[in-house]
């Protein structure tokens, strides 16, 4: 059976190349919204964090109808740390739209997601987006994409993929770079004519692969997947089994069946081959499971998700201010929340440690783990986290292997020297370098640990004009020691409230992170010292009053505005002997050993 009335596609691209904006226009032009309907920009980015950061974190489904053909569209994240989302949703589609920015061209994440789509044999439609940018390089982009396809061993059919020139914001597309588009009709036509319709046998027993999981307080876990063969009905009895766990097999019942129409999930009585559906009622269903007919349990193989490369230790907050601001503070609540995250995030790993109060959490990168931490603090959790660490492997010859990232930087000409010098210290190797006008694009292979804390330095070196992005390349032999941080910390001497007089004296020693009135405790980091050694400062020190007054003694003390650290900045700044205390209201960096005298004794022993 061939479903000519259906197409399943995913939109893949590097971060910020305009996937979600293009989906907005596809929805508008297909008549999903009323003419007078007030529609938010980037309507698919429904999550608060996605709206604030301007990035897509979770893959989401929508659908449009064009010439009586339903097109299921999956909008995927562009950031490398959420690659696990892309890998598994590619199982649900027959083809992909590869978006490439008309000025930036193929970037690291473009390479990563494209290689996954090519491995699965999907048909590719190349969409050159943002053609209305003043710095667009339309003549060169096609060649760069072709080089990338050749580099990734694409098949002959994939090398002859159609190219569409598009402006997602204006909602126009054309088949030639020299023609100005009017609407997205050429894009819709290409999808319908080029992407294969779903095929399968409707008369065979049911087989449906679960590629994603959602959760609802009322119905519990919801499995999202595509029907590979047969059909499915509400209240149907099914067997759930897993390819990777042969012992896993149990019978269940489909309580509800939903399909996507536009942005809404709509109840359906039945669905057949090729449909992407939401099912509830199967309580323990997880990603990679296969829903089958009861009498023929035949599990489908699931794509192997790439392994995590970075880990952190999440533990119960034990600082002097513990329990003041958080709603969930115990180890039991922390454990439940972390293991609940595993149900919907396939690229995350959580392991118990020797201590009942701490857990090792591994993910794709700092951003992957920081989004988890940010979500937890918004939900009311209070915890402390350690410095990010890379996960090493042992090679066949017993050698130590470490994760290496492919870093691409786009910098002004006068910043090239500074960037190359910093990369040299961080064991980075140049792979490629070519000028683009008055800017230069450089590709490095650099150890993942060499990128910890580099972003802020990079922005300083390039005066805020540099663009950097990186994606996991592979495991390579250990490159040697890399100094994590060249600055020390300013540490609070006592517990109390920071006052202007104490801060005024402390600001001469380095850059402060706090303002007057901020509660502090002994061992809390209140600033950064330009020297490598830590310094203890008394920010709670008040000016003693005297009975004699000199002219000018009461002049207002002027404080330099402090550096306000975001969650990512805090994780970058952390040293190995420090922890980050995360609460719904505050982020505090602290020493593992809070007592200043105890730390001095420990240092003396080491010497």
C-alpha positions as CSV (number, residue, x, y, z in Angstrom):
1,X,0.0,0.0,0.0
2,X,1.3,3.5,-0.9
3,X,-0.1,6.4,1.0
4,X,-0.2,9.1,-1.8
5,X,-2.2,11.4,0.6
6,X,0.6,11.7,3.1
7,X,4.3,12.8,3.4
8,X,6.5,12.7,6.5
9,X,9.4,15.1,6.6
10,X,11.8,16.6,9.2
11,X,13.5,20.0,9.0
12,X,17.2,19.8,10.0
13,X,19.8,22.5,10.2
14,X,22.5,24.2,12.2
15,X,21.3,26.3,15.1
16,X,19.8,29.7,14.1
17,X,19.5,28.9,10.4
18,X,15.8,29.6,10.4
19,X,14.0,26.2,10.8
20,X,11.2,27.4,13.2
21,X,10.6,30.6,11.3
22,X,10.2,28.7,8.0
23,X,7.7,26.3,9.7
24,X,5.7,29.4,10.9
25,X,5.3,30.5,7.2
26,X,4.4,27.0,6.1
27,X,1.6,26.9,8.7
28,X,0.4,30.3,7.7
29,X,0.4,29.7,3.9
30,X,-1.3,26.3,4.3
31,X,-4.3,27.9,6.0
32,X,-3.8,26.5,9.5
33,X,-4.5,29.9,11.1
34,X,-7.6,32.1,10.7
35,X,-7.0,35.3,8.8
36,X,-7.5,37.5,11.9
37,X,-5.8,35.1,14.3
38,X,-3.0,36.6,16.4
39,X,-0.1,34.2,16.0
40,X,3.1,34.4,18.1
41,X,6.5,34.5,16.3
42,X,8.3,31.1,16.3
43,X,5.0,29.4,17.3
44,X,6.6,26.0,17.5
45,X,9.0,27.1,20.3
46,X,6.4,26.7,22.9
47,X,8.7,26.1,25.9
48,X,9.7,29.2,28.0
49,X,13.4,28.4,27.8
50,X,13.1,28.1,24.0
51,X,11.5,31.5,23.7
52,X,14.0,33.2,26.0
53,X,17.1,31.7,24.3
54,X,15.8,31.8,20.8
55,X,16.7,28.1,20.2
56,X,14.7,24.9,19.7
57,X,15.4,22.4,22.4
58,X,12.7,19.7,21.8
59,X,11.7,18.2,18.5
60,X,8.0,19.0,17.8
61,X,5.4,17.8,15.3
62,X,3.0,19.8,13.2
63,X,1.1,19.2,10.0
64,X,-0.1,21.1,7.0
65,X,-2.5,20.1,4.2
66,X,-1.5,21.1,0.6
67,X,-3.6,20.0,-2.4
68,X,-5.4,17.4,-0.2
69,X,-2.0,15.9,0.8
70,X,-1.2,15.9,4.5
71,X,2.4,16.8,5.2
72,X,3.6,15.9,8.7
73,X,6.5,18.2,9.7
74,X,9.0,17.6,12.5
75,X,10.9,20.7,13.6
76,X,14.2,19.6,15.2
77,X,16.7,21.3,17.4
78,X,19.8,22.8,15.8
79,X,22.2,22.7,18.7
80,X,24.6,19.8,18.8
81,X,23.9,19.1,22.5
82,X,20.3,18.1,21.5
83,X,21.4,15.8,18.7
84,X,19.7,12.8,20.4
85,X,16.3,14.5,19.7
86,X,17.2,14.6,16.0
87,X,18.6,11.1,15.7
88,X,15.4,9.4,17.0
89,X,12.8,11.5,15.2
90,X,14.5,10.8,11.8
91,X,13.1,7.2,12.3
92,X,9.6,8.7,11.7
93,X,10.2,10.4,8.4
94,X,10.9,9.5,4.7
95,X,12.8,12.6,3.8
96,X,14.4,15.8,5.2
97,X,14.6,19.5,4.4
98,X,18.2,20.5,4.9
99,X,18.3,24.2,5.7
100,X,21.5,26.1,5.0
101,X,22.0,29.8,5.8
102,X,22.7,31.8,2.6
103,X,25.6,33.6,4.3
104,X,27.1,31.1,6.8
105,X,26.8,28.0,4.6
106,X,27.1,24.5,6.1
107,X,28.2,24.5,9.7
108,X,29.2,21.7,12.2
109,X,25.7,20.8,13.2
110,X,24.6,20.7,9.5
111,X,27.3,18.1,9.0
112,X,26.2,16.0,12.0
113,X,22.4,15.9,11.3
114,X,23.0,15.4,7.5
115,X,25.3,12.4,8.1
116,X,22.5,10.8,10.2
117,X,19.9,11.4,7.5
118,X,22.2,10.0,4.8
119,X,22.9,6.9,6.9
120,X,19.2,6.2,7.0
121,X,18.9,6.6,3.2
122,X,16.5,9.5,3.4
123,X,15.9,11.8,0.4
124,X,17.2,15.3,0.9
125,X,15.8,18.6,-0.3
126,X,18.4,21.4,0.1
127,X,16.8,24.7,1.2
128,X,19.1,27.7,1.0
129,X,17.4,30.0,3.5
130,X,17.8,33.8,4.3
131,X,18.5,34.7,0.6
132,X,17.5,38.3,1.4
133,X,20.5,38.7,3.7
134,X,22.8,41.5,2.4
135,X,25.9,39.2,2.8
136,X,24.3,36.1,1.1
137,X,26.7,34.0,-1.0
138,X,24.2,32.2,-3.3
139,X,26.8,31.3,-6.0
140,X,29.0,29.5,-3.5
141,X,26.5,27.8,-1.1
142,X,25.4,25.2,-3.6
143,X,29.0,24.1,-4.1
144,X,29.7,24.0,-0.4
145,X,26.7,21.7,0.2
146,X,27.7,19.5,-2.7
147,X,31.2,19.2,-1.2
148,X,29.7,18.3,2.2
149,X,27.5,15.6,0.5
150,X,30.6,14.1,-1.2
151,X,32.5,14.2,2.0
152,X,29.8,12.3,3.8
153,X,29.6,9.5,1.0
154,X,26.1,10.4,-0.2
155,X,24.6,8.2,-2.8
156,X,24.2,9.3,-6.5
157,X,20.5,10.0,-5.9
158,X,21.3,12.1,-2.8
159,X,23.9,14.1,-4.7
160,X,21.2,15.1,-7.2
161,X,19.0,16.6,-4.5
162,X,16.9,19.5,-5.6
163,X,17.8,23.0,-4.3
164,X,15.2,25.6,-3.3
165,X,16.1,29.2,-2.6
166,X,14.0,30.6,0.2
167,X,13.3,33.4,2.6
168,X,11.6,32.0,5.7
169,X,10.9,35.4,7.2
170,X,9.3,36.7,4.0
171,X,7.6,33.4,3.2
172,X,8.9,33.1,-0.3
173,X,10.6,30.3,-2.3
174,X,11.9,29.8,-5.9
175,X,13.7,27.1,-7.9
176,X,16.3,29.6,-9.1
177,X,18.5,32.1,-7.3
178,X,17.8,34.6,-10.0
179,X,14.0,34.5,-9.6
180,X,12.2,36.3,-6.8
181,X,9.7,34.0,-5.1
182,X,6.1,35.0,-4.4
183,X,5.1,32.3,-1.8
184,X,6.2,28.9,-0.6
185,X,4.3,27.0,-3.4
186,X,7.6,25.8,-5.1
187,X,8.7,24.3,-1.7
188,X,5.4,22.5,-1.1
189,X,5.4,21.2,-4.7
190,X,9.0,19.9,-4.3
191,X,8.1,18.1,-1.1
192,X,5.0,16.4,-2.6
193,X,6.8,15.4,-5.9
194,X,10.2,14.4,-4.5
195,X,9.7,12.9,-1.1
196,X,8.5,9.3,-1.2
197,X,5.0,8.6,0.2
198,X,4.9,6.1,3.1
199,X,4.6,2.5,2.1
200,X,3.5,-0.6,4.1
201,X,1.1,-3.5,4.2
202,X,-2.2,-2.4,5.9
203,X,-3.4,-6.0,6.1
204,X,-0.4,-7.3,8.1
205,X,-0.3,-7.3,11.9
206,X,0.4,-4.0,13.6
207,X,4.0,-2.7,14.1
208,X,4.7,0.8,15.4
209,X,8.1,2.1,16.6
210,X,8.0,4.6,19.5
211,X,10.5,7.4,18.8
212,X,9.5,10.0,21.4
213,X,7.7,10.2,24.8
214,X,5.5,12.8,26.2
215,X,4.0,13.0,29.7
216,X,0.6,14.2,30.9
217,X,-0.6,14.2,34.5
218,X,-4.0,12.9,33.6
219,X,-3.2,10.0,31.2
220,X,0.5,9.3,32.2
221,X,3.0,8.5,29.6
222,X,2.2,9.1,25.9
223,X,4.2,7.2,23.2
224,X,4.8,9.0,19.9
225,X,5.7,7.0,16.8
226,X,5.0,6.0,13.3
227,X,3.0,3.0,12.1
228,X,5.2,0.8,10.0
229,X,2.6,-1.8,9.0
230,X,-1.0,-2.7,9.8
231,X,-3.4,-0.3,11.5
232,X,-4.2,0.8,15.1
233,X,-7.6,1.5,16.8
234,X,-8.7,3.0,20.1
235,X,-9.2,0.3,22.8
236,X,-7.2,-2.2,20.8
237,X,-5.2,-4.7,22.8
238,X,-1.5,-4.6,21.9
239,X,1.8,-6.2,22.9
240,X,4.8,-3.9,23.8
241,X,8.3,-5.4,23.2
242,X,11.8,-4.1,22.7
243,X,14.6,-5.0,20.2
244,X,17.4,-4.2,22.7
245,X,15.7,-6.0,25.6
246,X,14.4,-9.4,24.3
247,X,13.0,-10.2,27.8
248,X,10.7,-7.2,27.8
249,X,7.2,-8.1,26.6
250,X,3.9,-7.3,28.1
251,X,0.3,-6.8,26.9
252,X,-1.5,-3.5,27.1
253,X,-4.5,-1.5,25.8
254,X,-4.6,1.7,23.7
255,X,-6.7,4.1,25.9
256,X,-6.6,7.0,23.5
257,X,-5.3,7.7,20.0
258,X,-4.3,11.2,18.7
259,X,-3.0,12.6,15.4
260,X,-1.7,16.1,14.7
261,X,-3.6,18.6,12.7
262,X,-1.9,21.9,12.4
263,X,-0.7,22.6,16.0
264,X,-3.4,20.6,17.7
265,X,-3.7,17.0,18.7
266,X,-7.0,15.6,17.5
267,X,-8.6,12.3,18.7
268,X,-8.8,9.6,16.1
269,X,-10.7,6.3,16.1
270,X,-8.0,4.6,13.9
271,X,-4.8,5.2,12.0
272,X,-2.9,3.1,9.4
273,X,0.5,2.7,7.7
274,X,2.6,5.9,7.6
275,X,0.6,7.9,10.2
276,X,2.4,9.5,13.1
277,X,0.3,9.0,16.2
278,X,0.2,9.6,20.0
279,X,-1.0,6.7,22.1
280,X,-1.7,6.5,25.9
281,X,-2.6,3.7,28.2
282,X,0.6,1.8,28.0
283,X,2.1,2.8,31.3
284,X,5.8,1.7,31.0
285,X,6.4,2.5,27.4
286,X,9.8,4.0,26.5
287,X,11.7,5.2,23.5
288,X,12.8,2.4,21.2
289,X,9.8,0.1,22.1
290,X,7.7,-1.5,19.4
291,X,3.9,-1.7,19.7
292,X,2.7,-4.9,18.0
293,X,-0.4,-7.0,17.5
294,X,-0.8,-9.3,20.5
295,X,-0.3,-12.6,18.5
296,X,2.8,-11.4,16.5
297,X,5.3,-9.5,18.8
298,X,8.1,-8.6,16.3
299,X,10.2,-5.7,17.7
300,X,11.8,-3.3,15.2
301,X,15.5,-2.2,15.6
302,X,16.0,1.3,17.0
303,X,18.7,3.7,15.9
304,X,21.8,3.6,18.1
305,X,21.9,7.0,19.9
306,X,25.4,8.6,20.2
307,X,26.9,8.2,23.7
308,X,27.3,11.2,26.1
309,X,30.7,12.9,26.3
310,X,30.4,15.1,29.4
311,X,29.3,14.3,33.0
312,X,28.6,16.3,36.2
313,X,27.8,15.3,39.7
314,X,24.4,16.5,40.9
315,X,24.0,16.4,44.7
316,X,21.9,17.7,47.6
317,X,22.6,21.3,48.5
318,X,24.5,21.3,51.9
319,X,25.5,25.0,52.0
320,X,24.6,27.2,55.1
321,X,21.7,28.7,53.0
322,X,20.3,25.2,52.1
323,X,16.5,24.9,52.1
324,X,15.7,28.6,52.2
325,X,14.6,29.0,48.6
326,X,13.8,25.6,47.1
327,X,10.6,23.5,47.3
328,X,12.3,20.1,46.5
329,X,15.5,19.7,48.5
330,X,15.9,16.1,49.5
331,X,17.9,13.3,47.8
332,X,14.8,11.3,47.2
333,X,13.1,14.2,45.3
334,X,16.3,14.8,43.3
335,X,16.6,11.1,42.4
336,X,13.0,10.9,41.3
337,X,13.4,14.0,39.1
338,X,16.6,12.8,37.4
339,X,15.2,9.3,36.6
340,X,12.0,10.9,35.3
341,X,14.1,12.9,32.8
342,X,15.6,9.6,31.5
343,X,12.2,8.6,30.3
344,X,12.1,11.3,27.6
345,X,15.8,12.1,27.0
346,X,17.5,9.2,25.3
347,X,21.0,10.8,25.3
348,X,21.1,11.4,29.0
349,X,22.6,8.9,31.5
350,X,22.1,8.9,35.3
351,X,24.1,6.7,37.7
352,X,24.0,6.3,41.5
353,X,27.2,7.0,43.4
354,X,28.6,5.6,46.7
355,X,26.9,8.5,48.4
356,X,23.1,8.5,48.6
357,X,23.1,12.3,48.2
358,X,24.8,12.6,44.8
359,X,24.3,11.3,41.3
360,X,26.5,11.2,38.2
361,X,24.6,12.7,35.2
362,X,26.1,12.4,31.7
363,X,25.0,14.3,28.6
364,X,26.0,15.5,25.2
365,X,27.6,18.7,26.4
366,X,27.5,21.6,28.8
367,X,24.4,23.1,27.1
368,X,22.5,19.8,27.4
369,X,23.2,19.6,31.1
370,X,22.6,23.3,31.8
371,X,19.1,23.2,30.2
372,X,18.3,20.3,32.6
373,X,19.6,22.3,35.6
374,X,17.6,25.4,34.4
375,X,14.4,23.4,34.1
376,X,14.9,21.8,37.5
377,X,15.5,25.2,39.3
378,X,12.3,26.6,37.6
379,X,10.4,23.7,38.9
380,X,11.5,24.5,42.5
381,X,14.5,22.1,42.9
382,X,17.5,23.1,45.0
383,X,20.8,21.3,44.3
384,X,24.5,21.7,43.9
385,X,26.5,20.6,40.8
386,X,30.2,20.0,40.2
387,X,32.5,21.1,37.4
388,X,31.7,19.4,34.0
389,X,34.1,16.6,33.2
390,X,34.7,14.7,29.9
391,X,34.2,11.0,29.7
392,X,37.3,9.1,28.7
393,X,37.5,5.7,27.0
394,X,40.2,3.0,26.8
395,X,41.3,2.1,23.3
396,X,42.1,-1.4,21.9
397,X,45.8,-1.0,22.8
398,X,44.9,0.2,26.3
399,X,45.5,3.8,25.4
400,X,43.5,6.6,26.9
401,X,41.0,8.2,24.5
402,X,39.1,11.5,24.9
403,X,36.2,13.1,23.0
404,X,37.3,15.6,20.3
405,X,35.1,18.3,19.0
406,X,35.0,19.9,15.5
407,X,35.0,23.7,16.2
408,X,34.2,26.3,13.6
409,X,34.9,29.9,14.3
410,X,34.0,32.9,12.1
411,X,36.1,35.9,13.3
412,X,37.2,39.3,12.1
413,X,40.7,39.3,10.5
414,X,42.3,41.2,13.4
415,X,41.2,38.6,15.9
416,X,42.7,35.5,14.1
417,X,46.0,35.6,15.9
418,X,44.4,35.8,19.4
419,X,42.0,32.9,18.6
420,X,44.8,30.7,17.2
421,X,47.0,31.4,20.2
422,X,44.2,30.3,22.6
423,X,43.5,27.2,20.6
424,X,47.2,26.3,20.7
425,X,47.2,26.3,24.5
426,X,44.0,24.2,24.4
427,X,45.6,21.6,22.1
428,X,43.4,22.6,19.1
429,X,44.6,21.5,15.6
430,X,43.7,23.6,12.5
431,X,41.9,21.5,9.8
432,X,40.7,24.3,7.5
433,X,41.0,28.0,7.1
434,X,39.6,30.3,4.4
435,X,38.8,34.0,4.3
436,X,35.3,35.3,3.6
437,X,35.5,39.0,2.8
438,X,36.9,40.8,5.9
439,X,36.3,37.8,8.1
440,X,38.0,34.4,8.4
441,X,36.5,31.0,9.0
442,X,38.7,28.5,10.8
443,X,38.0,24.9,11.6
444,X,39.8,23.2,14.5
445,X,39.8,19.7,16.0
446,X,40.0,20.4,19.7
447,X,39.6,18.2,22.9
448,X,36.1,18.7,24.4
449,X,37.7,19.7,27.8
450,X,39.7,22.4,25.9
451,X,36.4,24.2,25.2
452,X,35.2,24.4,28.8
453,X,35.2,28.0,29.8
454,X,36.4,29.2,26.4
455,X,33.3,31.0,25.2
456,X,33.7,34.1,27.3
457,X,37.4,34.4,26.4
458,X,36.5,34.0,22.7
459,X,33.9,36.8,22.9
460,X,36.5,39.0,24.6
461,X,39.2,38.2,22.0
462,X,36.9,38.9,19.1
463,X,35.3,42.0,20.7
464,X,31.9,40.3,20.7
465,X,31.9,39.9,16.9
466,X,33.0,36.2,16.7
467,X,30.7,33.3,16.0
468,X,31.7,29.8,17.3
469,X,29.9,26.5,17.1
470,X,31.1,22.9,17.7
471,X,30.0,19.3,17.3
472,X,31.3,16.0,18.6
473,X,33.8,14.5,16.0
474,X,35.1,11.2,17.6
475,X,37.4,9.8,20.3
476,X,41.1,10.3,19.8
477,X,44.2,9.6,21.9
478,X,44.7,11.8,25.0
479,X,46.3,15.2,24.0
480,X,48.0,16.0,27.3
481,X,47.2,18.4,30.2
482,X,45.2,21.6,29.6
483,X,45.0,24.3,32.3
484,X,41.3,24.8,33.0
485,X,41.4,28.3,34.3
486,X,44.0,31.1,34.4
487,X,42.2,33.1,37.2
488,X,41.6,32.5,40.9
489,X,38.6,33.2,43.0
490,X,37.8,35.9,45.6
491,X,36.3,34.1,48.6
492,X,34.2,35.4,51.4
493,X,35.9,35.6,54.8
494,X,32.8,35.3,56.9
495,X,29.0,34.8,56.9
496,X,26.9,37.9,56.8
497,X,25.6,40.6,54.4
498,X,27.9,42.3,51.9
499,X,28.3,46.0,52.6
500,X,29.6,48.9,50.4
501,X,32.7,49.5,52.4
502,X,33.8,45.9,52.3
503,X,33.1,45.6,48.6
504,X,34.9,48.8,47.9
505,X,38.1,47.4,49.4
506,X,37.6,44.0,47.7
507,X,37.1,45.3,44.2
508,X,40.7,46.4,44.1
509,X,41.6,42.6,44.2
510,X,39.6,41.6,41.2
511,X,36.1,41.5,39.5
512,X,33.1,41.1,41.9
513,X,30.0,39.0,41.2
514,X,27.8,40.5,44.0
515,X,26.3,43.8,45.1
516,X,25.8,45.4,48.5
517,X,23.1,43.7,50.4
518,X,23.8,40.2,49.0
519,X,23.9,37.5,51.8
520,X,27.2,35.6,51.7
521,X,28.7,32.8,53.8
522,X,32.3,31.7,54.6
523,X,33.8,29.9,51.6
524,X,31.4,31.4,49.0
525,X,33.0,32.8,45.8
526,X,32.2,36.5,45.5
527,X,34.5,37.4,42.5
528,X,37.4,36.5,40.2
529,X,41.0,37.3,40.9
530,X,43.3,38.1,38.0
531,X,46.0,36.0,39.7
532,X,45.9,32.2,39.7
533,X,45.8,32.0,43.5
534,X,42.6,32.3,45.5
535,X,42.2,35.3,47.7
536,X,40.0,35.6,50.9
537,X,38.3,39.0,51.2
538,X,36.0,40.4,53.8
539,X,33.0,41.9,52.0
540,X,31.0,42.2,55.2
541,X,33.6,44.6,56.8
542,X,32.0,47.9,58.0
543,X,33.7,51.2,58.5
544,X,34.4,52.0,62.1
545,X,33.0,55.3,63.3
546,X,35.3,57.9,64.9
547,X,34.5,61.1,66.8
548,X,36.7,63.2,64.5
549,X,35.8,64.0,61.0
550,X,38.0,65.1,58.1
551,X,36.8,66.9,55.0
552,X,35.9,64.3,52.3
553,X,35.8,61.3,54.7
554,X,32.0,60.9,54.1
555,X,32.2,61.0,50.2
556,X,30.2,58.2,48.7
557,X,32.2,55.1,47.9
558,X,31.9,54.2,44.2
559,X,31.6,50.6,43.3
560,X,32.4,49.1,39.9
561,X,29.2,47.4,38.6
562,X,29.6,43.6,39.3
563,X,29.7,40.9,36.6
564,X,26.4,39.1,36.7
565,X,26.9,35.4,35.9
566,X,24.3,33.3,34.0
567,X,24.0,29.6,34.6
568,X,26.4,28.8,31.7
569,X,28.9,31.4,32.9
570,X,28.9,29.8,36.4
571,X,29.5,26.4,34.9
572,X,32.4,27.8,32.8
573,X,33.9,29.5,35.8
574,X,33.8,26.6,38.2
575,X,37.2,25.2,39.3
576,X,37.7,21.5,40.3
577,X,37.5,22.4,44.0
578,X,34.3,24.4,43.6
579,X,30.6,23.6,43.4
580,X,27.6,25.6,42.0
581,X,24.7,26.0,44.4
582,X,21.5,26.2,42.3
583,X,18.2,27.4,43.8
584,X,15.0,28.8,42.1
585,X,16.2,32.3,43.1
586,X,20.0,32.2,43.2
587,X,23.2,30.9,41.7
588,X,26.1,30.8,44.1
589,X,29.6,29.5,43.5
590,X,31.3,28.0,46.6
591,X,34.3,26.0,47.6
592,X,33.8,22.3,48.4
593,X,35.5,22.9,51.8
594,X,33.9,26.1,53.2
595,X,36.2,26.7,56.1
596,X,39.0,29.1,55.1
597,X,41.4,27.7,57.8
598,X,40.7,24.1,56.8
599,X,41.5,24.9,53.1
600,X,44.8,26.6,54.2
601,X,45.7,23.4,56.2
602,X,44.9,21.2,53.2
603,X,47.1,23.3,50.9
604,X,49.9,23.2,53.4
605,X,49.7,19.4,53.5
606,X,49.9,19.2,49.7
607,X,53.1,21.3,49.8
